[in-house]
Amino acid sequence: MPDSQAQPPDGATADLTALLLCGARLTDGRTVDVRLSGGRIEAVGTAGSLSAAPKAHSARVDLSGFLLLPAPAEPHAHGDTALTALQGAGPVSYATEDVQRRATEAALLQLGHGATALRSHVRIGDVQGLGPMEAVLQARRSLRGLTDLTTVAVPRLLTGLAGADELAMLRDAMKMGASVVGGSPDLDPDPTGYTEAVLEVAAEHGCPVDLHTDGDDPARLARLAAMAGGLRPGVSIGPCAGLARLPTEVASRTADQLAAAGVTVVCLPQGGCAGTEQRGGAPVRLLRAAGVRVAAGSGAMRDVTNPVGRGDPLEAAFLLASQGGLGAPEAYEAVSAAARAAMGLAEVRVEAGFPAELLAVRGEQLTGVLSLAYSRIVVHRGRVVARTSAVREYCDSAAAFALDLPRQGRGDPGP
């Protein structure tokens, strides 16, 4: 099994200021050296052409046999509920220390897969109040330097007498440090009023909007998109799996309306974050054909709505390619460039001047690394922050396994 370490491996210390990545393969087939400094890509040259920067704290990482990619990002996680399925029977604890621990562990799991930025949707209101938000914000502080974690405040109700308290709580959550206004208009008795309230709070704080919707009601979805379309900076909606259950002509018209509004659809190919009846994937090819920006995230990870989940962006890209019909480059773009754009993050390319947010995966081509990718090296802000290694061994007799596998077996590095 892969052994993941979400911490700087040997040779990559906290005060490292320069890093040379040697012999990496790019998706265009070139083999290059990449020099990182000050959290950015300083230079890219042919293999063997670059030397380490003449600084006191510098290191070299041999990436022979690895494909070097812009790091993926996670645009739709649920840090407050992640890993609660592991607790077994009984009520889930929302004590601050328990939520912080779960959110931190889940973020580190996703970092080990390569996601150097994470957007976590956090439910507020009900009996938990603002406790989960406080806990995830604490997790964010503890993860500083390893991964960039931002939070989305998700109230359940915002209209009528029942929603008045949660509307006030939403404003308090933004003052506490939540970065994005979210929610689920479909669950409010007045979805239009809910959306209006979300947009009002977002305008007050000058922040993005990220809303949950199944998308199975085309009129409601089009109205939501039209209302939110003029908001800047940015509106994301998802997972929109219900669009795939509509007649093609209806889904196509709705996709055109989403494109006109300029919203991003964040699909969740690994299972979503709702009940079984709302599982499934958004029609990504139809959406992209209409001009909608499509990003992909993980959604729920081992909680009451989805008892399994890896939180692996490469698995999401694999599913977009194998089941969604996208080519490998488009599938990876959904979890990297499109995901980063949906989160308001700077673009990343393996070129000089761009942020040093990188993922090296053992393999030679993108199709291969999406198919089987255990060995990974993750670079965040110019530092190696996580390494996952796998070894595959073959042996020609059962006795060798029992007696002396490392010496008698024939081994090769796993993918």
C-alpha positions as CSV (number, residue, x, y, z in Angstrom):
1,M,0.0,0.0,0.0
2,P,1.2,3.6,-0.6
3,D,2.8,5.3,2.3
4,S,1.8,9.0,2.4
5,Q,3.6,11.6,4.4
6,A,1.9,15.0,4.5
7,Q,5.0,16.8,5.7
8,P,8.3,17.9,4.2
9,P,10.4,14.8,3.4
10,D,14.1,14.6,4.2
11,G,15.9,17.4,2.5
12,A,12.9,19.7,2.2
13,T,12.9,21.8,5.3
14,A,10.7,24.7,6.4
15,D,13.3,27.3,5.6
16,L,14.1,26.0,2.1
17,T,14.3,28.9,-0.4
18,A,15.3,27.2,-3.6
19,L,14.6,23.8,-5.2
20,L,15.7,22.2,-8.4
21,L,13.5,19.6,-10.0
22,C,15.6,17.5,-12.3
23,G,14.7,15.4,-15.3
24,A,10.9,15.8,-15.2
25,R,8.8,14.9,-18.2
26,L,6.1,17.4,-19.3
27,T,2.9,16.5,-21.0
28,D,4.3,17.8,-24.4
29,G,7.0,15.1,-24.2
30,R,9.9,17.3,-23.2
31,T,12.3,16.4,-20.4
32,V,13.2,19.4,-18.3
33,D,14.8,20.8,-15.2
34,V,12.7,23.2,-13.2
35,R,14.2,25.7,-10.7
36,L,11.9,27.1,-8.0
37,S,12.6,30.1,-5.8
38,G,10.5,32.3,-3.6
39,G,7.4,30.2,-4.1
40,R,7.5,30.6,-7.9
41,I,9.0,28.8,-10.9
42,E,12.2,30.7,-11.7
43,A,13.4,28.8,-14.7
44,V,12.6,25.9,-17.0
45,G,15.3,24.4,-19.2
46,T,16.3,21.2,-21.0
47,A,17.4,18.4,-18.7
48,G,20.9,19.0,-17.3
49,S,20.9,22.7,-18.3
50,L,20.0,24.2,-14.9
51,S,21.9,24.3,-11.7
52,A,20.6,24.8,-8.2
53,A,20.4,28.5,-7.1
54,P,23.4,29.7,-5.2
55,K,21.6,30.0,-1.9
56,A,22.3,28.6,1.5
57,H,19.1,26.6,1.6
58,S,18.6,24.7,-1.7
59,A,18.0,21.1,-2.7
60,R,17.6,18.9,-5.7
61,V,14.8,16.4,-6.4
62,D,15.3,13.8,-9.1
63,L,12.1,13.4,-11.0
64,S,13.4,10.9,-13.6
65,G,10.4,8.8,-14.5
66,F,7.9,11.3,-13.3
67,L,5.3,13.4,-15.2
68,L,5.3,17.0,-13.8
69,L,1.9,18.7,-13.8
70,P,0.3,21.9,-12.4
71,A,-1.1,20.9,-9.0
72,P,-4.8,20.1,-8.8
73,A,-7.1,21.9,-6.4
74,E,-10.1,20.7,-4.4
75,P,-13.1,23.0,-5.1
76,H,-15.8,21.1,-3.1
77,A,-14.9,19.3,0.1
78,H,-16.8,19.0,3.4
79,G,-14.2,19.2,6.1
80,D,-16.7,19.4,9.0
81,T,-18.3,16.0,8.3
82,A,-15.4,14.2,6.6
83,L,-14.4,10.8,8.1
84,T,-17.4,10.6,10.4
85,A,-18.4,7.3,8.9
86,L,-15.3,5.8,10.6
87,Q,-16.9,6.4,14.0
88,G,-19.5,3.7,13.6
89,A,-22.8,3.8,15.3
90,G,-23.9,6.6,17.6
91,P,-24.2,10.4,17.2
92,V,-21.4,12.3,15.4
93,S,-19.4,14.6,17.7
94,Y,-19.3,18.2,16.6
95,A,-17.1,19.3,19.5
96,T,-14.6,21.8,18.2
97,E,-11.6,19.6,18.7
98,D,-13.2,16.7,16.9
99,V,-14.2,18.7,13.9
100,Q,-10.8,20.3,13.7
101,R,-9.1,16.9,13.8
102,R,-11.3,15.5,11.1
103,A,-11.0,18.5,8.9
104,T,-7.2,18.5,9.3
105,E,-6.9,14.8,8.6
106,A,-9.1,15.0,5.5
107,A,-7.1,18.0,4.2
108,L,-3.9,16.1,4.6
109,L,-5.2,13.1,2.8
110,Q,-6.2,15.3,-0.1
111,L,-2.8,17.1,0.0
112,G,-1.1,13.7,-0.2
113,H,-3.0,13.2,-3.5
114,G,-1.8,16.5,-4.8
115,A,-4.4,19.1,-4.0
116,T,-2.5,22.1,-2.7
117,A,-5.6,24.2,-2.3
118,L,-8.9,23.2,-0.7
119,R,-12.3,24.8,-0.5
120,S,-14.4,23.3,2.4
121,H,-18.1,23.8,2.7
122,V,-19.1,24.1,6.3
123,R,-22.6,23.9,7.6
124,I,-23.7,26.5,10.1
125,G,-26.8,26.9,12.1
126,D,-29.0,24.1,13.6
127,V,-27.8,23.0,17.0
128,Q,-24.1,23.3,16.1
129,G,-24.3,27.1,15.5
130,L,-20.9,28.5,14.4
131,G,-18.9,25.7,16.2
132,P,-18.0,23.8,13.0
133,M,-16.9,27.0,11.2
134,E,-14.7,27.9,14.2
135,A,-13.1,24.4,14.1
136,V,-12.4,24.4,10.3
137,L,-10.9,27.9,10.6
138,Q,-8.6,26.5,13.3
139,A,-7.7,23.6,11.0
140,R,-6.9,26.2,8.3
141,R,-4.4,27.9,10.6
142,S,-2.8,24.7,11.6
143,L,-2.3,23.7,8.0
144,R,-0.7,27.0,6.9
145,G,2.4,26.3,4.9
146,L,1.2,22.8,3.9
147,T,-2.0,23.6,2.0
148,D,-4.3,26.6,1.4
149,L,-7.7,26.0,3.0
150,T,-10.6,28.3,2.5
151,T,-14.1,27.9,3.9
152,V,-17.7,28.3,2.6
153,A,-20.4,29.2,5.1
154,V,-23.5,26.9,4.4
155,P,-26.7,27.9,6.2
156,R,-29.7,25.6,5.9
157,L,-32.5,28.2,5.9
158,L,-32.4,31.9,5.1
159,T,-36.0,32.9,4.6
160,G,-39.0,33.4,6.9
161,L,-38.9,33.4,10.7
162,A,-36.9,30.2,10.8
163,G,-34.2,31.7,8.5
164,A,-33.8,35.0,10.3
165,D,-31.4,33.7,12.9
166,E,-29.3,31.8,10.3
167,L,-29.1,34.9,8.1
168,A,-27.6,36.7,11.1
169,M,-25.3,33.7,11.7
170,L,-24.2,33.8,8.1
171,R,-23.1,37.3,8.5
172,D,-21.2,36.4,11.7
173,A,-19.5,33.5,9.9
174,M,-18.2,35.9,7.3
175,K,-16.8,38.2,10.0
176,M,-15.1,35.2,11.6
177,G,-13.1,34.5,8.5
178,A,-15.3,32.4,6.1
179,S,-14.2,33.2,2.5
180,V,-17.2,32.3,0.5
181,V,-21.0,32.4,0.9
182,G,-22.7,29.1,0.1
183,G,-25.8,27.2,0.8
184,S,-28.5,25.0,-0.7
185,P,-31.4,27.0,-2.2
186,D,-33.3,23.8,-3.1
187,L,-33.8,23.0,0.6
188,D,-35.4,26.3,1.5
189,P,-39.2,26.8,1.2
190,D,-38.3,29.9,-0.9
191,P,-35.3,29.1,-3.1
192,T,-35.5,32.5,-4.8
193,G,-35.5,34.3,-1.5
194,Y,-32.7,32.2,-0.3
195,T,-30.6,33.0,-3.3
196,E,-31.3,36.7,-2.9
197,A,-30.1,36.6,0.7
198,V,-26.9,34.8,-0.3
199,L,-26.2,37.4,-3.0
200,E,-26.9,40.2,-0.6
201,V,-24.4,38.9,2.0
202,A,-21.8,38.2,-0.8
203,A,-22.2,41.7,-2.1
204,E,-21.7,43.1,1.4
205,H,-18.5,41.3,1.9
206,G,-17.2,41.3,-1.7
207,C,-16.8,37.6,-1.8
208,P,-17.6,34.7,-4.1
209,V,-20.7,32.5,-4.0
210,D,-20.7,28.7,-4.2
211,L,-24.2,27.0,-4.1
212,H,-25.4,23.4,-3.9
213,T,-28.1,22.4,-6.3
214,D,-29.0,19.1,-7.9
215,G,-30.2,21.0,-11.1
216,D,-33.1,18.7,-11.8
217,D,-35.5,21.7,-12.0
218,P,-34.4,23.6,-15.1
219,A,-36.5,26.7,-14.5
220,R,-35.2,27.0,-10.9
221,L,-31.6,26.4,-12.1
222,A,-31.9,29.0,-14.9
223,R,-33.4,31.5,-12.5
224,L,-30.6,30.9,-10.0
225,A,-28.0,31.4,-12.7
226,A,-29.6,34.6,-14.0
227,M,-29.8,36.0,-10.5
228,A,-26.1,35.2,-9.7
229,G,-24.6,35.8,-13.1
230,G,-23.9,39.5,-12.6
231,L,-22.0,39.0,-9.3
232,R,-18.3,39.4,-9.2
233,P,-16.1,37.8,-8.2
234,G,-17.4,34.5,-9.4
235,V,-20.3,32.1,-8.8
236,S,-20.0,28.3,-8.7
237,I,-22.9,25.9,-8.5
238,G,-22.9,22.1,-8.3
239,P,-23.0,19.2,-8.5
240,C,-25.9,19.6,-11.0
241,A,-26.2,15.8,-11.4
242,G,-29.9,16.3,-12.0
243,L,-29.2,17.9,-15.4
244,A,-28.2,14.4,-16.7
245,R,-31.6,13.1,-15.8
246,L,-33.4,15.7,-18.0
247,P,-34.3,15.3,-21.7
248,T,-31.3,16.3,-23.8
249,E,-33.0,19.3,-25.4
250,V,-34.0,20.7,-22.0
251,A,-30.5,20.1,-20.5
252,S,-29.0,21.8,-23.6
253,R,-31.2,24.9,-23.2
254,T,-30.3,25.1,-19.5
255,A,-26.6,24.7,-20.3
256,D,-26.8,27.7,-22.7
257,Q,-28.4,29.7,-19.9
258,L,-25.6,28.7,-17.5
259,A,-23.0,29.7,-20.0
260,A,-24.7,33.1,-20.6
261,A,-24.7,33.7,-16.9
262,G,-21.0,32.9,-16.6
263,V,-21.3,30.6,-13.7
264,T,-19.0,27.6,-13.1
265,V,-20.4,24.1,-12.6
266,V,-18.5,22.1,-10.0
267,C,-19.3,18.4,-10.7
268,L,-18.6,15.6,-8.3
269,P,-17.9,12.4,-10.3
270,Q,-16.8,10.5,-7.2
271,G,-20.3,10.3,-5.7
272,G,-21.4,13.8,-4.7
273,C,-22.5,14.9,-1.3
274,A,-26.2,14.1,-1.2
275,G,-28.4,11.1,-0.8
276,T,-28.2,8.1,-3.1
277,E,-31.2,9.3,-5.2
278,Q,-29.1,12.4,-6.2
279,R,-25.9,10.6,-7.0
280,G,-24.5,10.6,-10.5
281,G,-22.5,12.9,-12.6
282,A,-23.3,16.2,-14.4
283,P,-23.4,16.0,-18.2
284,V,-19.9,17.4,-18.6
285,R,-19.6,17.1,-22.3
286,L,-23.0,18.9,-22.9
287,L,-22.0,21.7,-20.5
288,R,-18.6,22.2,-22.0
289,A,-20.1,22.2,-25.5
290,A,-22.4,25.1,-24.4
291,G,-19.3,27.0,-23.1
292,V,-19.8,26.4,-19.4
293,R,-16.6,26.2,-17.4
294,V,-16.7,22.8,-15.6
295,A,-14.5,22.0,-12.6
296,A,-14.5,18.8,-10.6
297,G,-14.3,18.1,-6.9
298,S,-14.6,15.2,-4.5
299,G,-17.7,16.1,-2.4
300,A,-18.4,14.1,0.7
301,M,-15.6,11.8,2.0
302,R,-16.6,8.9,4.3
303,D,-19.6,10.5,6.0
304,V,-23.3,9.7,6.3
305,T,-24.0,10.6,2.6
306,N,-21.0,8.7,1.2
307,P,-19.3,6.1,3.4
308,V,-16.3,5.8,1.1
309,G,-14.1,8.2,-0.7
310,R,-10.5,8.9,-1.4
311,G,-10.6,12.7,-2.0
312,D,-8.2,12.1,-4.9
313,P,-8.4,14.6,-7.8
314,L,-6.7,12.2,-10.2
315,E,-9.6,9.7,-9.5
316,A,-12.1,12.5,-10.3
317,A,-10.2,13.1,-13.6
318,F,-10.1,9.4,-14.3
319,L,-13.9,9.2,-13.9
320,L,-14.5,12.2,-16.1
321,A,-12.4,10.5,-18.8
322,S,-13.7,6.9,-18.4
323,Q,-17.4,7.8,-17.7
324,G,-17.8,11.4,-18.7
325,G,-16.3,11.0,-22.1
326,L,-13.6,13.7,-21.8
327,G,-10.1,13.4,-23.1
328,A,-7.4,13.0,-20.5
329,P,-6.1,16.6,-20.9
330,E,-9.7,18.0,-20.5
331,A,-10.4,15.7,-17.5
332,Y,-7.2,16.8,-15.8
333,E,-7.9,20.5,-16.5
334,A,-11.2,20.1,-14.7
335,V,-9.4,19.2,-11.4
336,S,-6.5,21.7,-12.0
337,A,-6.8,24.8,-14.1
338,A,-10.7,25.0,-14.0
339,A,-10.8,24.1,-10.3
340,R,-8.2,26.8,-9.5
341,A,-10.1,29.4,-11.6
342,A,-13.4,28.5,-9.8
343,M,-11.6,29.1,-6.5
344,G,-10.2,32.4,-7.6
345,L,-6.6,31.1,-7.5
346,A,-3.8,32.2,-9.8
347,E,-3.2,30.2,-13.0
348,V,-0.4,27.6,-12.8
349,R,1.7,26.5,-15.8
350,V,5.1,24.7,-15.8
351,E,6.7,27.9,-17.1
352,A,8.9,30.6,-15.5
353,G,7.0,33.2,-13.5
354,F,4.1,31.0,-12.5
355,P,3.3,29.8,-8.9
356,A,5.3,26.8,-7.8
357,E,2.2,24.6,-7.2
358,L,3.1,21.3,-8.8
359,L,2.4,17.6,-8.8
360,A,4.9,15.0,-10.0
361,V,3.4,11.6,-10.7
362,R,5.4,8.5,-11.7
363,G,4.5,7.8,-15.3
364,E,5.2,9.1,-18.8
365,Q,1.8,10.1,-20.2
366,L,-1.3,11.7,-18.7
367,T,-3.5,8.7,-19.6
368,G,-1.2,6.5,-17.7
369,V,-1.0,8.6,-14.6
370,L,-4.8,8.9,-14.5
371,S,-5.1,5.2,-14.8
372,L,-2.7,4.1,-12.0
373,A,-0.9,6.8,-10.0
374,Y,0.4,5.8,-6.6
375,S,3.8,7.5,-6.4
376,R,3.5,11.2,-6.2
377,I,5.5,14.3,-5.0
378,V,3.6,17.4,-4.1
379,V,5.1,20.9,-4.3
380,H,3.3,23.8,-2.5
381,R,4.8,27.3,-2.6
382,G,8.0,26.0,-3.9
383,R,8.5,23.3,-1.3
384,V,8.0,19.6,-1.3
385,V,5.2,19.1,1.3
386,A,4.1,15.5,0.6
387,R,5.5,12.3,-0.9
388,T,3.7,9.1,-1.6
389,S,5.7,6.1,-2.6
390,A,4.7,2.7,-3.8
391,V,6.7,-0.4,-4.7
392,R,5.4,-3.3,-6.7
393,E,7.2,-6.6,-6.2
394,Y,7.0,-9.9,-8.2
395,C,8.1,-13.3,-6.9
396,D,8.2,-16.7,-8.6
397,S,7.4,-18.7,-5.5
398,A,5.2,-18.5,-2.4
399,A,8.1,-19.6,-0.3
400,A,10.1,-16.6,-1.3
401,F,7.4,-14.3,0.0
402,A,7.3,-16.2,3.2
403,L,11.1,-16.4,3.7
404,D,12.8,-13.4,2.3
405,L,10.8,-11.2,0.0
406,P,13.1,-8.2,-0.3
407,R,16.1,-10.3,-1.2
408,Q,14.6,-13.1,-3.3
409,G,11.8,-11.2,-5.1
410,R,12.2,-9.2,-8.2
411,G,10.9,-5.6,-7.5
412,D,10.3,-2.5,-9.5
413,P,9.0,0.9,-8.5
414,G,5.3,1.0,-8.5
415,P,3.4,3.6,-10.6
